Amino acid sequence: MSGLDAHLLIVDDDERIRELLKKFLIRNGFLVTAARDAAHARRVLSGLDFDLIVMDVMMPGEDGVSLTRSLRETMPTPILLLTARGETEHRIAGLEAGADDYLPKPFEPKELLLRINAILRRMPDTPTEQVVPQVLHLGPIRYDMERGELWQGEDPVRLTATEIQLMRIFSAHPGEPVSRTRLVEELGRDRGQAQERAVDVQITRLRRKIEPDPKQPRYLQTVRGEGYMLAPD
């Protein structure tokens, strides 16, 4: 989707930071709503839909990781976490909770803008006309390649923005290994072991949605020394 006029929700308990981010993002063409904590964010989300949520991890009461995990149970809206914590395990915890990306504080506003636009580009545009679907079957799961949608029977399987992009990458090369380095590049991330580890976390989450037994993957396989491979029926 295009970043133009995308509606963002900023969740941060620091009023000064909320207002600075809001003004900066509005100047760059976004619609922006702000919430002061998790409880406020829940009330806002109950009445409005957003294209992306930018959320601080460290907040009084319910923190950003906990809120992310809770939101992931009902909505696929992309989430970018802001964290002052530099330790890898805290970043991984955010990704495991369902975040699409993270940005350590302090950061340059331009980098935040680049991260937001990268996530929004990974989101599929709303289809404007009916197309003949191309479908991959993963046991009881079917993946509509044209729409980027995953279904189990008549029920849609909710995917995050990153999971949508991963399925697009893998479905374009079924039966072929895709390296972790290539996945990092196609996801628009910086190179490095930390980002490759982040991709591993996203793969683990995706397996939980498509595999009968995620610990013994049948459809999203690990190919030793080469990366990951989608093996549809």
Secondary structure, DSSP 4 states (H G I P E B T S, - for coil): --STT-EEEEE-S-HHHHHHHHHHHHHTT-EEEEESSHHHHHHHHTT---SEEEEES--SSS-HHHHHHHHTTT----EEEEES---HHHHHHHHHHT-SEEEESS--HHHHHHHHHHHHHHSPPPP-S-----EEEETTEEEETTTTEEEETTEEEP--HHHHHHHHHHHTSTTS-B-HHHHHHHTTPPPSHHHHHHHHHHHHHHHHHH-SSTTS-SSEEEETTTEEEE---
